């Protein structure tokens, strides 16, 4: 039976000619509210396209690329927004919640979630994280997981205890340093990591000493012995190689050196994560160049001499199985929209939720970098990479 994404592709021409500008705007709002598209995609659809047909083309292609469940949601919303058009195109979906009956159309078979039941019995509720992240197919998992010398092994879902740490400094002692929009980054990153099966430990507005204590405690969590990997996400104002604590200002230094993250979680000090992939994500400035229409996560820059003395690879012989993704290159700012959050986090979340089913984390980050090709004010960078194998997240497995 024809899947929803294939229906959209088959009826693409008719939809391009039939969708009105008002209906497109309603659909974009519904798709964003449902988590099918993000803010950046919404703005691209409505603002980067001048004609109604181009907006429709962008919306349909964006949704259909996201797979069956996204396309099902689109068709469901379209039936509400323009029922006349749906009747003309015979574009309907099977309803599976308890409050509705099944239409005359045959059930749609979803490769991700199995066949939709043909009775009025409600289908099991699918967690939002599964719908939101494109799941890995059993075929792809079987193919990749057999390459044990090339790919990190993941533990069975029922036995593992994955942990992730998220530190997000939003409010500082100086009110003018408040990182507006950073709460959006926190929400999106937690949603992403939860979707990959990680229990997220969150902390906000820590001092440098507080960050160290939290990381130390996290490294000693017993759950790591039953885990196969971890993520550590640090979001704050920043210097070239330091993260700022909540008391930091031009007059008072309160900084946490990024080296300490690796030292605390390395093979010597964190037995539970020894030999397991550790992904470090840093959203912070590393310089002082300002962009326009955005705010910066920078404070006063450090001397390059300090960076050279405290270079990030002086203990690399104690490390393995790390990968660090920084939001920007040294000396440059990391841009953050005051309402929508950081550009880097937006792109990272979008790429990972759509592509983690097929690509390892280094390839995913390469795709994030590619998305910045035409955005010349910032370029994310991969650093301190000591992964010994390819790390696939295998969402849904």
C-alpha positions as CSV (number, residue, x, y, z in Angstrom):
1,X,0.0,0.0,0.0
2,X,1.2,3.5,-0.9
3,X,3.0,5.2,2.0
4,X,2.3,8.9,2.9
5,X,5.6,10.2,1.7
6,X,5.1,8.5,-1.7
7,X,1.7,10.0,-1.9
8,X,3.1,13.5,-1.5
9,X,5.7,12.8,-4.2
10,X,3.0,11.4,-6.6
11,X,0.6,14.3,-6.0
12,X,3.4,17.0,-5.9
13,X,2.3,18.8,-9.1
14,X,-1.3,18.9,-8.1
15,X,-0.5,20.2,-4.6
16,X,1.8,22.9,-6.1
17,X,-1.1,24.2,-8.2
18,X,-3.7,23.7,-5.5
19,X,-2.2,25.1,-2.3
20,X,-3.1,28.7,-1.5
21,X,-0.7,31.1,0.4
22,X,-3.0,31.1,3.4
23,X,-3.1,27.3,3.6
24,X,0.7,27.1,3.2
25,X,1.2,29.5,6.1
26,X,-1.2,27.4,8.3
27,X,0.6,24.2,7.3
28,X,4.0,25.7,8.1
29,X,2.7,26.7,11.6
30,X,1.3,23.2,12.2
31,X,4.4,21.4,11.0
32,X,6.6,23.6,13.2
33,X,4.4,23.1,16.2
34,X,4.4,19.4,15.7
35,X,8.2,19.2,15.5
36,X,8.2,18.1,11.8
37,X,10.2,21.2,10.8
38,X,12.3,23.6,12.9
39,X,12.3,27.4,13.0
40,X,15.0,27.7,10.5
41,X,13.2,25.5,7.9
42,X,10.0,27.4,8.6
43,X,11.7,30.7,7.9
44,X,13.3,29.3,4.7
45,X,10.0,28.2,3.4
46,X,8.1,31.4,4.0
47,X,10.8,34.0,3.5
48,X,13.3,32.6,1.0
49,X,10.6,31.9,-1.6
50,X,8.8,34.8,-3.3
51,X,5.9,33.0,-5.1
52,X,3.1,30.8,-3.6
53,X,4.2,27.9,-5.8
54,X,7.8,28.0,-4.7
55,X,6.7,28.1,-1.0
56,X,4.5,25.1,-1.6
57,X,7.3,23.3,-3.4
58,X,9.7,24.0,-0.5
59,X,7.2,22.8,2.1
60,X,6.2,19.6,0.3
61,X,9.8,18.6,-0.5
62,X,11.0,19.4,3.0
63,X,8.3,17.3,4.6
64,X,8.4,14.3,2.2
65,X,12.2,14.0,2.7
66,X,11.6,13.5,6.4
67,X,9.7,10.2,5.8
68,X,6.4,8.5,6.4
69,X,5.4,9.9,9.8
70,X,6.2,13.5,8.8
71,X,4.2,13.1,5.6
72,X,1.3,11.6,7.5
73,X,1.2,14.6,9.8
74,X,1.2,16.9,6.8
75,X,-1.7,15.1,5.2
76,X,-3.6,15.1,8.4
77,X,-3.2,18.9,8.8
78,X,-4.0,19.5,5.1
79,X,-7.3,17.7,5.6
80,X,-8.2,20.3,8.2
81,X,-6.8,23.3,6.4
82,X,-8.2,22.5,2.9
83,X,-10.6,19.6,2.9
84,X,-11.9,20.5,-0.5
85,X,-8.5,20.0,-2.1
86,X,-8.0,16.7,-0.3
87,X,-11.3,15.5,-1.6
88,X,-10.3,16.4,-5.1
89,X,-7.0,14.6,-4.8
90,X,-8.4,11.7,-2.8
91,X,-5.8,12.5,-0.2
92,X,-6.7,10.9,3.1
93,X,-5.1,8.9,6.0
94,X,-6.3,6.2,8.3
95,X,-7.1,7.5,11.7
96,X,-5.9,5.4,14.6
97,X,-6.9,7.3,17.8
98,X,-9.8,6.1,19.9
99,X,-12.0,9.1,19.1
100,X,-12.2,8.5,15.4
101,X,-13.3,5.8,13.0
102,X,-11.3,4.3,10.2
103,X,-12.1,5.8,6.7
104,X,-12.9,3.6,3.8
105,X,-9.4,3.8,2.4
106,X,-7.1,0.8,3.0
107,X,-4.6,1.2,5.8
108,X,-1.2,2.7,5.1
109,X,1.8,0.5,5.8
110,X,4.6,2.4,7.6
111,X,8.0,0.8,7.3
112,X,9.0,2.5,10.6
113,X,6.1,1.4,12.8
114,X,4.3,-1.5,11.1
115,X,0.8,-1.7,9.7
116,X,-2.0,0.5,10.9
117,X,-4.8,-1.6,12.5
118,X,-8.0,-2.0,10.5
119,X,-10.3,-1.8,13.5
120,X,-11.2,1.1,15.7
121,X,-9.0,-0.2,18.5
122,X,-6.4,2.6,19.2
123,X,-2.9,1.9,18.1
124,X,-0.2,2.0,20.8
125,X,1.1,5.5,21.5
126,X,4.4,6.2,19.8
127,X,6.7,8.4,21.9
128,X,7.4,11.8,20.4
129,X,11.1,11.2,20.4
130,X,10.7,8.2,18.0
131,X,8.5,10.2,15.6
132,X,10.8,13.2,15.8
133,X,14.0,11.3,15.0
134,X,14.2,9.2,11.9
135,X,14.7,5.6,13.2
136,X,17.4,3.2,11.9
137,X,16.0,0.3,9.9
138,X,16.8,-3.2,11.1
139,X,18.5,-3.8,7.7
140,X,20.9,-0.9,8.2
141,X,21.6,-1.9,11.8
142,X,22.3,-5.5,10.8
143,X,24.6,-4.4,8.0
144,X,26.7,-1.9,10.1
145,X,26.7,-3.5,13.5
146,X,28.4,-6.6,12.1
147,X,31.6,-4.6,11.3
148,X,32.9,-5.0,14.9
149,X,36.4,-3.9,14.0
150,X,35.2,-0.7,12.4
151,X,32.0,0.3,14.4
152,X,31.5,0.8,18.1
153,X,29.2,-1.8,19.6
154,X,26.0,-0.6,21.2
155,X,24.4,-2.4,24.1
156,X,20.9,-3.9,23.9
157,X,18.3,-1.3,24.7
158,X,16.8,-3.3,27.5
159,X,20.1,-3.6,29.4
160,X,21.9,-0.3,28.8
161,X,21.8,2.9,30.9
162,X,22.9,5.8,28.8
163,X,23.7,9.1,30.5
164,X,24.3,12.5,29.1
165,X,25.3,15.8,30.8
166,X,24.0,19.2,29.8
167,X,25.3,22.4,31.4
168,X,23.7,25.6,30.2
169,X,24.7,28.9,31.7
170,X,22.0,31.4,30.8
171,X,21.9,34.0,33.7
172,X,25.1,35.6,34.9
173,X,25.9,37.9,37.9
174,X,25.9,40.8,35.4
175,X,22.4,41.0,34.0
176,X,23.7,42.3,30.7
177,X,25.4,39.0,30.0
178,X,22.2,37.0,30.0
179,X,22.2,34.6,27.1
180,X,18.7,35.2,25.6
181,X,17.4,32.3,23.5
182,X,19.7,29.7,25.2
183,X,16.7,28.0,26.8
184,X,15.6,27.0,23.3
185,X,19.0,25.3,22.8
186,X,18.6,23.4,26.1
187,X,15.2,22.2,25.2
188,X,16.2,21.1,21.7
189,X,19.3,19.3,22.9
190,X,17.5,17.5,25.7
191,X,14.8,16.4,23.2
192,X,17.5,15.1,20.8
193,X,19.5,13.2,23.4
194,X,16.3,11.7,25.0
195,X,15.4,10.6,21.5
196,X,18.7,8.7,21.3
197,X,18.0,7.0,24.5
198,X,20.1,9.1,26.9
199,X,18.9,10.2,30.4
200,X,19.9,13.8,30.5
201,X,21.4,15.3,33.7
202,X,20.9,19.1,33.4
203,X,22.5,21.9,35.3
204,X,22.1,25.7,34.9
205,X,24.1,28.8,35.8
206,X,27.1,27.2,37.4
207,X,30.4,28.7,38.4
208,X,33.6,27.3,37.1
209,X,34.0,25.4,40.3
210,X,30.5,24.1,40.0
211,X,31.1,22.9,36.5
212,X,34.1,20.9,37.7
213,X,32.2,19.3,40.6
214,X,29.3,18.4,38.3
215,X,31.7,16.8,35.8
216,X,33.5,14.9,38.5
217,X,30.3,13.5,39.9
218,X,29.1,12.6,36.4
219,X,32.3,10.7,35.6
220,X,31.8,8.6,38.7
221,X,28.2,7.6,37.9
222,X,27.8,3.9,38.2
223,X,25.5,3.8,35.2
224,X,28.4,4.3,32.9
225,X,29.4,0.7,33.5
226,X,26.1,-0.3,31.8
227,X,26.4,2.3,29.1
228,X,27.9,2.2,25.6
229,X,28.6,6.0,25.2
230,X,27.9,9.5,26.5
231,X,27.3,13.1,25.4
232,X,28.5,16.1,27.3
233,X,27.0,19.5,26.2
234,X,28.5,22.8,27.5
235,X,26.7,26.0,26.6
236,X,27.8,29.4,27.9
237,X,29.8,32.5,27.1
238,X,33.4,31.5,26.2
239,X,37.0,32.4,25.6
240,X,39.3,30.7,23.2
241,X,39.7,27.5,25.2
242,X,37.6,28.2,28.3
243,X,33.9,28.1,29.3
244,X,32.7,31.0,31.5
245,X,31.0,30.5,34.8
246,X,28.2,32.6,36.0
247,X,30.4,35.0,37.9
248,X,32.7,35.8,35.0
249,X,33.1,39.4,33.8
250,X,35.9,41.6,32.4
251,X,36.8,42.4,36.0
252,X,36.5,38.9,37.5
253,X,37.6,35.7,35.9
254,X,35.4,32.6,36.5
255,X,36.4,30.2,33.8
256,X,36.6,26.4,33.3
257,X,39.3,25.2,30.9
258,X,38.0,22.8,28.2
259,X,41.0,20.6,28.9
260,X,39.4,19.6,32.2
261,X,36.5,18.0,30.4
262,X,38.8,15.6,28.7
263,X,41.0,15.1,31.8
264,X,38.0,14.2,34.0
265,X,36.5,11.8,31.4
266,X,39.7,10.2,30.1
267,X,40.7,6.6,30.3
268,X,42.6,7.1,33.5
269,X,40.0,8.9,35.5
270,X,36.7,7.5,34.2
271,X,36.7,3.7,34.2
272,X,33.0,3.4,33.3
273,X,33.5,5.1,29.9
274,X,36.9,3.5,29.1
275,X,36.9,2.4,25.5
276,X,33.4,4.0,24.8
277,X,32.7,7.0,22.6
278,X,32.4,10.3,24.3
279,X,30.9,13.2,22.4
280,X,31.7,16.7,23.6
281,X,29.5,19.5,22.2
282,X,30.5,23.1,23.0
283,X,28.3,26.1,22.2
284,X,30.4,29.1,23.1
285,X,32.4,31.9,21.5
286,X,36.2,31.6,21.0
287,X,36.9,35.2,19.9
288,X,35.4,38.6,19.7
289,X,34.3,39.2,16.0
290,X,30.6,40.3,16.2
291,X,27.9,39.5,13.6
292,X,24.8,41.6,12.8
293,X,21.3,41.1,14.1
294,X,22.5,38.4,16.6
295,X,24.0,38.5,20.0
296,X,27.4,36.9,20.8
297,X,28.4,34.4,23.4
298,X,31.7,36.2,23.8
299,X,33.5,38.0,26.6
300,X,36.9,39.7,26.5
301,X,39.4,37.6,24.5
302,X,42.5,36.0,25.8
303,X,46.0,36.3,24.5
304,X,47.0,33.6,22.0
305,X,50.1,33.0,24.1
306,X,48.0,31.6,26.9
307,X,46.4,29.2,24.4
308,X,49.8,28.0,23.2
309,X,51.1,27.3,26.7
310,X,47.9,25.4,27.7
311,X,47.5,23.6,24.4
312,X,44.5,21.3,24.1
313,X,46.6,18.2,23.2
314,X,49.1,18.1,26.1
315,X,47.6,15.0,27.6
316,X,46.3,13.4,24.4
317,X,48.3,10.2,25.3
318,X,45.8,9.5,28.1
319,X,42.8,9.9,25.8
320,X,40.9,7.8,23.3
321,X,37.4,7.5,22.0
322,X,36.7,11.3,22.2
323,X,35.2,13.6,19.6
324,X,34.6,17.3,20.3
325,X,32.3,19.5,18.2
326,X,32.8,23.3,18.8
327,X,30.3,25.8,17.5
328,X,33.0,28.0,15.9
329,X,36.7,28.2,15.0
330,X,39.2,29.8,17.3
331,X,39.1,33.6,17.6
332,X,35.6,33.8,16.2
333,X,32.1,34.3,17.7
334,X,29.3,31.8,18.0
335,X,26.1,33.4,17.0
336,X,22.8,33.1,18.9
337,X,19.4,34.4,18.0
338,X,17.7,36.0,21.0
339,X,14.5,34.0,20.3
340,X,15.4,31.0,18.3
341,X,18.6,30.0,20.0
342,X,22.1,29.3,18.6
343,X,22.6,28.7,14.9
344,X,25.0,25.8,15.6
345,X,22.6,24.0,17.9
346,X,19.7,24.5,15.4
347,X,21.7,23.0,12.6
348,X,23.2,20.2,14.7
349,X,19.8,19.1,16.0
350,X,18.3,19.2,12.6
351,X,21.0,17.2,10.9
352,X,21.2,14.6,13.6
353,X,17.5,13.9,14.0
354,X,17.2,13.4,10.2
355,X,20.4,11.5,9.4
356,X,21.6,9.6,12.5
357,X,19.8,6.6,11.2
358,X,22.4,6.2,8.4
359,X,25.6,8.1,9.3
360,X,28.2,8.0,12.0
361,X,28.7,11.1,14.2
362,X,31.7,12.4,12.3
363,X,29.8,12.3,9.0
364,X,26.9,14.0,10.8
365,X,29.1,16.8,11.9
366,X,30.6,17.1,8.4
367,X,27.0,17.7,7.2
368,X,26.6,20.4,9.9
369,X,29.7,22.1,8.6
370,X,28.4,21.9,5.0
371,X,25.3,23.7,6.1
372,X,27.4,26.7,7.0
373,X,29.0,27.0,3.6
374,X,27.1,30.2,2.7
375,X,27.1,31.6,6.2
376,X,30.5,33.2,6.4
377,X,30.4,34.6,9.9
378,X,30.7,31.3,11.7
379,X,32.1,27.8,10.9
380,X,31.8,24.9,13.4
381,X,34.9,22.8,13.9
382,X,35.7,19.2,14.9
383,X,38.6,19.0,17.4
384,X,40.4,16.5,19.6
385,X,39.1,13.6,17.7
386,X,40.4,10.3,19.1
387,X,37.6,7.9,18.1
388,X,39.0,4.5,17.3
389,X,36.0,3.3,15.4
390,X,32.9,4.8,13.7
391,X,30.2,5.8,16.2
392,X,26.6,5.2,15.0
393,X,23.7,6.1,17.3
394,X,21.3,3.6,15.7
395,X,18.2,5.5,16.8
396,X,15.4,3.2,17.7
397,X,17.7,0.2,18.3
